[in-house]
Amino acid sequence: MTDPRGALPSMTALLRDPAIGERVAAAGRGRVVAALRATLGEARTPSASGPVADHDDIVTETLATLDAEDRARSTRLLNGTGVVLHTNLGRAPLSEAAVAAMVAAAGASNVEYDLTDGRRGGRGGTASAWLARLCGADDAIAVNNGAGALMLAVAALATGRKVVVSRGELVEIGGSFRLPEILQAAGAVLHEVGTTNRTHVADYERAIEDMTGALLRVHASNYRIEGFVAAPTDLDLAEVAAAAGVPFVYDLGSGLLAPSDHPALRDEPDATSALQADADLVVFSGDKLLGGPQAGVIAGDARLVERCRRHPLARALRVDKARLAALEATLDAYLRDDRSALPAWAQLEAEPRALQLRAKALADTLDLEVVPTTSVPGGGALPGVTLPSWGLRLPGPPDDLAAAFRRADPPVVGRVDEGAFVLDLRSVPPADDDALHDAVAAVLGRGPSRAEGSGPSRRDDHDLQDRA
Ligand SMILES: *Cc1c(COP(=O)(O)O)cnc(C)c1O
């Protein structure tokens, strides 16, 4: 028997194939040749299973590889999961103003140029001033992300020193952020105190010594310890730290700037209150409850913020011009007291009834069922908090539907609830309802059945007309 692997088509022959030629014109020769080489390489390996590939197999396989590469590129999608700040789906959706600001700053911009006197200017000055004002801090600085902000604060205040943290607060925020490792990478030594469920003022007092660089509190943003628990108040910790002459740093996680009257946010710590309780520095993310772009903020005592600003890591962690512009636009909404201009807040605060109406309007034209759902804030924030919502339940095997919706244009991500594929309206901006309608119609192969009068439409138990 001859080894059929010897019969693989040549690169020259493959490049002459019309389908490959078309792809070369669209995607560039380099990408296509690399994909062909990879396919040929796989066909040549002795472990290759099945019958050996001929010319057409190689072409089909290569085009599939290139298609898969294209699908992996960054793209807009519709978030029907009901998780408002979904880390895998980009956390906070940006406001129109923030998007416009990013676009405006994308070319040449005044990121480090002072338009008043035509000289070099400080990067991020506006964001610093506005962040400080909004959380009642002396000064603030924005860096790449929350993890970067914490790392910078620890590196600036406590390199080669101990950082005292309660054992109840040694958090992991999604795989790559583990508090002990962040402290180690920042050059500090973790000094654990107390126990998982109970830590007392005396534990902190006993731990502080000459080599202590900071006292750190970390908000348990993605878990909850309940039952026999105890932890000192922020004021207690500030007192212990002040008495020992050690800075008190508070990693808040979510970026709530001031106390909120939203019932879901009653237990969420905020930057203003933490600083009022005499935390020296607070640290938080820009793309969680703040509702802005990916960023990390350090705010508080002017002298300590300045130490962070001058640290070499600050340069390594700096924010790019487009995100700075988006952060300014986000903060501007707070300064104008117009938090609802931020989609993340509009979604968190959306009334269930408004979501029900939107779901109903979509369901009626698509002949679908409306179902009550439970959405969550997400983004590693507010564990245990749920928000009543409404969605569309789709008929059919949920896994097949999920795969079909991932292939839609734009892709739609939903979730499986009680064995059914559901699209939750809370995490979809109302402006995207038409796009969602079209995606559902395309996946189900249904037009606007109601408008065409084709067939009866299923009515749910919560007919709004009856109540209005
Ligand atoms: C989310 C979070 C972080 C990490 O912030 P990123 O912006 O994701 O880097 C750090 N600490 C806490 C308490 C968090 O909740």
The ligand as a Gaussian input file, in Angstrom:
#p B3LYP/6-31G(d) Opt

LIG

0 1
 C      -12.936000      43.565000      40.097000
 C      -12.056000      43.724000      41.273000
 C      -10.698000      43.945000      41.105000
 C      -10.034000      43.911000      39.760000
 O      -10.411000      44.978000      38.959000
 P      -10.132000      44.901000      37.369000
 O      -10.623000      46.232000      36.906000
 O      -10.925000      43.755000      36.882000
 O       -8.685000      44.714000      37.197000
 C       -9.929000      44.126000      42.232000
 N      -10.464000      44.092000      43.459000
 C      -11.785000      43.887000      43.671000
 C      -12.302000      43.859000      45.075000
 C      -12.624000      43.703000      42.579000
 O      -13.931000      43.493000      42.782000

